[in-house]
Amino acid sequence: MAINLDIPARDAVFPVPGIRIGMAEAGVRKANHRDLTVLLLDEGTTVAGVFTQNRFRAAPVQVCERHLSSGSAIRALAINTGNANAGTGTAGLQASDATCQALAGQLGLKADQILPFSTGVILEPLPVDRIIAALPAAVASARADHWFEAAHSIMTTDTQPKIHSARVELAGQAVTVTGIAKGAGMIHPNMATMLGFLGTDAGLPAELLHTLAKRIADRSFNRITVDGDTSTNDSFIIMATGASGMHITSEADPRFAALEQALTHAARDLAQKIVRDAEGSTKFMTIQVEEAGNTAEALQVAYAIAHSPLVKTAFFASDPNLGRILCAIGYSGVPDLDVSKITLWLGDVRVACNGGRDPGYQEADGQRIMAAPEILVRVALGRGQASDTVYTCDLSHEYVSINADYRS
């Protein structure tokens, strides 16, 4: 059950000039499902990516990193669902390379101008022959206005597509920002989400775009968690086509800050939609930690709360067993934490202060807050001025059922 997840109407999803998208049925895992998506990029497009820090990085992640570091102009992306091509060794790398070679051959490009992406079951061979056979159909179907359909085609256990689209004005000129993402489980990004693709028709040099991609990931996809598991396939890609005629060459350009804000807003919206559609979730929780000594401390505490199965199951039950939150704060690992300075709020209700339960707290107030589909947990550590925020969800019976049956 998705929690207050906004899906824009198809006609409210703006094409990004310079990007065309096509889809086809490859039969990677299931028949009669569009499980292959290609993004075709006009010449002059710059591309930057941020990828998982999981040491078992999937074959397509390794190939993407290699192709991006080669300096070649990236001109196409190929995405398959149903199989992660992870934990597949040399054969997996060969399969990703073969996909790139096949698509490059159709487009008259070099293999290192293609980025491959996979998502699905780990430790199973990729049926690359099926993917290669379906590539011509995917390319033939490519259109500029296929973002809405692509958001559906890259889904796995997602129940809803994740789409963000906007036109923003920079110094009197309109530019487009449109993105899609997928992910519902195995979400604790150590860079980004499972798969996220963000396009703009503003132009940026590759080096500046890479810097921007890392900053945006840290402010969005690196601030979400569903279950504390960092995927083998996490990939976040930004594409800047320059088709609007606007080219920003440095951070000193007064338009840069506004573009960064628009891209960050898009990525944060996509990231939050992943949590809103998390496997089996019924509650969307914002964990806000304030008065930390530094950002790292704030995140330590926020993630300790967000990862705790006891906290998450209490929220699922709407049970204000809020000692579980204090427990998570206490074991978060912040050195020399003075619990007498900590204040805890649940929504607008102060729950704890001065090392214990707030004298005015009533359990009925806690139950009222926890019954809502969206809940704010706010913690003040009393150690400094730093703050940060993490977005998470509850943990339900359905999460266990979905993951128990994932390969069925």
C-alpha positions in Angstrom: 0.0 0.0 0.0 1.6 3.2 -1.2 1.5 6.0 1.4 0.3 9.4 -0.1 2.4 8.7 -3.2 1.6 11.3 -5.9 1.7 9.9 -9.5 1.5 12.8 -12.0 -0.9 12.4 -14.9 0.8 11.2 -18.1 0.3 14.6 -19.8 2.0 16.3 -16.8 5.2 14.4 -17.4 7.4 16.6 -19.6 9.7 15.1 -22.2 13.3 16.1 -21.9 14.5 17.3 -25.3 17.5 15.2 -26.3 16.3 12.0 -24.7 14.1 9.3 -26.3 12.9 6.2 -24.5 11.8 2.8 -25.9 10.6 -0.4 -24.3 10.2 -4.1 -25.3 9.2 -7.5 -23.9 12.4 -9.6 -23.5 11.0 -12.3 -21.2 13.9 -12.0 -18.8 11.8 -13.5 -16.0 8.1 -13.2 -16.9 6.3 -13.3 -20.2 4.0 -10.4 -21.4 5.9 -7.8 -19.5 7.9 -4.9 -20.8 11.1 -5.6 -19.0 13.6 -3.9 -21.3 14.0 -0.2 -21.5 16.4 1.9 -23.5 17.2 5.6 -23.2 18.7 7.1 -26.4 20.7 10.4 -25.8 21.4 13.0 -28.4 25.0 13.9 -29.2 26.3 16.5 -26.8 24.6 15.0 -23.7 26.7 14.7 -20.6 26.1 11.9 -18.1 27.2 11.3 -14.5 26.5 8.4 -12.2 26.8 7.4 -8.5 26.8 3.7 -7.7 26.5 1.3 -4.8 29.3 0.8 -2.3 28.3 -2.8 -1.8 31.5 -4.9 -2.4 29.4 -7.4 -4.4 28.7 -4.7 -7.0 26.7 -6.2 -9.9 28.2 -6.7 -13.3 26.3 -3.8 -14.9 27.5 -1.4 -12.1 31.1 -2.4 -12.8 30.6 -1.9 -16.6 28.9 1.5 -16.0 31.8 2.7 -13.9 34.3 1.5 -16.5 32.5 3.2 -19.4 32.0 6.5 -17.5 35.6 6.6 -16.5 36.8 6.0 -20.1 35.8 9.5 -21.0 33.6 8.3 -23.9 30.5 10.3 -24.7 27.6 8.2 -23.3 24.8 7.9 -25.9 22.5 5.2 -24.6 21.3 3.3 -21.5 19.9 -0.2 -21.4 17.8 -1.4 -18.4 16.5 -4.8 -17.7 14.3 -6.0 -14.9 13.8 -9.5 -13.6 17.4 -10.3 -13.1 20.1 -8.3 -11.3 23.1 -9.9 -13.0 24.8 -9.7 -9.6 26.9 -12.4 -8.1 27.5 -13.8 -11.6 31.3 -13.5 -11.9 33.0 -13.3 -15.2 29.9 -14.6 -17.1 27.9 -11.7 -15.8 30.5 -9.1 -16.9 30.5 -10.8 -20.4 26.7 -10.6 -20.5 26.7 -6.8 -19.7 29.4 -6.2 -22.2 27.4 -8.2 -24.8 24.4 -6.0 -24.2 26.4 -2.9 -24.7 28.0 -4.3 -27.9 24.7 -5.3 -29.3 23.0 -1.9 -28.7 26.1 0.0 -29.9 26.0 -2.0 -33.1 22.4 -1.0 -33.7 23.1 2.7 -33.0 26.4 3.0 -34.8 28.2 3.7 -31.6 31.1 2.2 -29.6 30.3 -0.3 -26.8 31.8 2.1 -24.1 29.2 4.7 -25.1 26.5 2.4 -23.6 25.6 2.1 -19.9 23.8 -1.2 -18.8 21.5 -1.5 -15.8 19.9 -4.6 -14.3 17.5 -5.2 -11.3 15.9 -8.3 -10.0 17.0 -11.6 -8.6 20.7 -11.9 -7.5 22.9 -15.0 -8.2 21.1 -16.1 -11.4 22.6 -16.0 -14.9 21.4 -13.1 -17.1 19.4 -14.4 -20.1 21.4 -12.0 -22.3 20.3 -13.6 -25.6 16.7 -12.7 -24.8 17.7 -9.1 -24.1 19.8 -8.8 -27.3 16.9 -10.2 -29.3 14.5 -7.6 -27.9 16.8 -4.6 -28.3 15.7 -3.8 -31.9 12.1 -3.5 -30.8 13.0 -1.3 -27.9 15.0 1.0 -30.1 12.2 1.1 -32.7 9.7 2.2 -30.1 11.8 5.1 -28.8 9.9 8.3 -28.3 10.5 11.5 -26.3 7.2 11.2 -24.4 7.8 7.7 -23.0 8.9 8.7 -19.4 5.6 7.7 -17.9 5.7 4.2 -19.5 9.3 3.8 -18.6 8.6 4.4 -15.0 6.3 1.4 -15.1 8.6 -0.8 -17.1 11.5 -0.6 -14.6 9.3 -1.7 -11.7 9.9 -5.0 -9.8 8.2 -5.3 -6.4 7.1 -1.7 -6.7 3.3 -1.2 -6.6 3.4 2.3 -8.0 5.7 4.1 -10.5 8.0 6.8 -9.2 8.0 9.9 -11.4 8.9 13.5 -11.0 8.6 16.2 -13.7 8.8 20.0 -13.7 9.6 22.9 -15.8 11.6 25.5 -14.0 12.6 29.0 -15.0 16.3 30.0 -14.7 17.1 33.6 -15.4 14.0 33.9 -17.6 14.6 30.7 -19.5 12.6 27.5 -19.0 14.3 24.2 -18.6 12.9 20.7 -18.0 13.7 18.3 -15.2 12.1 14.9 -15.4 13.1 11.7 -13.6 12.0 8.2 -12.8 13.1 5.7 -10.1 12.4 2.2 -9.0 12.8 0.5 -5.6 10.7 -0.9 -2.8 12.9 -3.2 -0.8 16.6 -3.8 -0.2 16.8 -0.1 0.3 19.5 1.5 2.4 21.5 3.3 -0.2 25.2 3.9 0.4 25.0 6.4 -2.5 21.6 6.3 -4.2 18.6 4.1 -4.7 18.2 0.8 -6.6 17.8 2.6 -9.9 17.2 6.3 -10.6 17.4 8.3 -13.8 17.1 12.1 -13.9 17.2 14.2 -17.1 17.4 17.9 -17.9 17.7 19.9 -21.0 20.2 22.3 -19.4 23.8 21.7 -20.4 26.6 21.0 -17.9 30.2 19.8 -18.5 30.8 16.2 -17.4 33.1 17.1 -14.4 30.6 19.6 -13.0 27.7 17.2 -13.5 29.6 14.4 -11.6 30.2 16.8 -8.7 26.5 17.7 -8.7 25.4 14.0 -8.9 27.3 13.2 -5.7 25.9 16.1 -3.8 22.4 15.4 -5.0 22.6 11.7 -4.0 23.8 12.7 -0.5 20.8 15.0 -0.1 18.2 12.6 -1.4 18.7 8.9 -2.0 21.4 8.7 0.7 18.8 9.8 3.2 16.3 6.9 2.8 16.1 3.5 4.3 13.5 0.7 4.1 15.2 -2.3 5.6 18.9 -1.4 6.1 20.1 -3.5 3.1 22.3 -1.8 0.6 21.7 -3.3 -2.9 24.3 -4.7 -5.2 22.8 -2.7 -8.1 22.2 0.8 -6.7 22.7 3.3 -9.6 21.7 7.0 -9.9 22.2 8.7 -13.2 21.9 12.3 -14.3 21.8 13.3 -18.0 22.1 16.9 -19.2 21.3 17.2 -22.8 21.9 21.0 -23.3 19.0 21.0 -25.8 17.4 24.0 -24.2 20.4 26.1 -25.3 21.3 26.9 -21.7 24.8 25.9 -20.8 26.2 26.4 -17.3 29.9 25.9 -17.2 30.7 26.6 -13.5 29.2 26.9 -10.0 29.8 30.7 -10.2 27.1 31.0 -12.9 24.1 32.5 -11.0 21.8 29.9 -12.7 23.7 27.0 -11.2 22.3 27.2 -7.7 18.7 27.3 -9.1 19.3 24.3 -11.3 20.9 22.4 -8.4 17.9 23.2 -6.3 15.5 21.9 -8.9 17.5 18.7 -9.5 17.8 18.1 -5.8 14.1 18.6 -5.3 13.4 16.1 -8.0 15.8 13.5 -6.6 14.4 13.9 -3.0 10.9 13.5 -4.3 11.8 10.3 -6.1 13.7 9.0 -3.1 10.7 9.7 -0.7 8.4 8.0 -3.2 10.5 4.8 -2.9 9.9 4.9 0.9 6.2 5.6 0.4 5.9 2.5 -1.8 8.2 0.4 0.4 7.4 -3.3 0.5 4.4 -3.8 2.9 4.7 -0.3 4.4 1.7 1.4 6.0 3.5 4.4 7.6 5.9 7.0 6.2 8.3 8.3 8.9 10.5 11.4 9.0 13.4 11.0 11.5 14.8 14.5 12.2 17.8 14.8 14.5 18.8 18.3 15.7 21.4 19.8 18.0 24.0 17.2 17.1 27.7 17.9 17.3 28.1 17.3 13.6 26.2 15.8 10.6 27.7 12.4 11.1 26.3 12.2 14.7 22.9 13.3 13.5 22.8 10.6 10.9 24.1 7.9 13.3 21.1 8.6 15.6 18.6 8.9 12.8 19.6 5.7 11.2 19.7 3.8 14.5 16.0 4.8 15.0 15.1 4.1 11.3 16.7 0.7 11.2 15.4 -0.7 14.5 13.0 -3.6 13.8 11.4 -2.9 17.3 10.8 0.8 16.4 9.5 -0.1 13.0 7.1 -2.8 14.2 5.8 -0.5 17.0 4.9 2.1 14.3 3.2 -0.6 12.2 1.0 -1.5 15.3 0.4 2.2 16.1 1.8 1.3 19.6 3.4 4.2 21.4 6.1 2.0 22.9 8.4 4.9 22.6 11.1 3.6 24.9 12.3 1.7 21.8 13.2 5.0 20.3 15.2 6.0 23.4 16.9 2.6 23.3 18.0 3.2 19.6 19.3 6.6 20.4 21.3 5.1 23.3 23.0 2.4 21.2 23.6 4.6 18.2 27.3 4.9 19.0 27.5 8.6 19.6 30.5 9.0 22.0 29.8 10.6 25.5 26.1 11.1 24.8 24.5 12.9 27.7 21.0 11.5 27.8 19.9 14.1 30.3 20.1 16.7 27.4 18.0 14.7 24.9 14.5 15.8 24.0 12.2 13.6 22.0 9.0 14.7 20.1 6.5 12.5 18.4 4.8 14.9 16.0 3.9 17.9 18.1 4.0 16.0 21.3 7.0 16.1 23.6 7.6 12.6 24.9 10.9 12.7 26.8 13.2 15.3 28.3 15.8 15.6 31.0 16.6 11.9 30.8 13.1 10.6 31.3 9.4 10.8 30.3 8.0 14.2 29.9 5.7 14.9 32.9 2.9 16.1 30.6 3.0 13.2 28.1 -0.2 11.2 27.8 -0.2 7.8 26.0 -3.4 8.8 24.2 -1.4 11.7 22.6 1.2 9.2 21.3 -1.5 6.9 20.0 -3.1 9.8 18.1 0.1 10.6 16.4 1.0 7.0 15.6 -2.3 6.3 14.0 -1.6 8.7 11.2 0.0 7.5 7.9 2.8 10.1 8.1 4.7 10.6 11.3 7.5 13.0 12.4 10.0 11.8 15.0 12.2 14.7 16.2 15.2 14.3 18.5 17.3 17.1 19.9 20.6 15.9 21.3 21.7 19.1 23.0 25.3 18.8 21.7 25.6 21.4 19.0 24.0 23.0 15.9 24.1 20.2 13.3 21.0 18.5 12.0 19.9 16.0 9.4 16.9 14.0 8.3 16.3 10.4 7.2 13.1 9.0 5.7 11.9 5.5 6.5 8.8 3.3 6.9 7.3 0.8 9.3 7.9 -3.0 9.1 4.8 -5.1 8.5 3.7 -8.7 8.1 3.4 -8.0 4.3 7.1 -7.1 4.1 8.0 -10.6 5.3 5.5 -12.2 2.9 6.8 -10.3 -0.1 10.4 -11.2 0.5 9.6 -14.8 1.4 7.9 -15.2 -1.9 10.2 -13.0 -4.0 11.6 -15.8 -6.2 8.3 -17.6 -6.5 
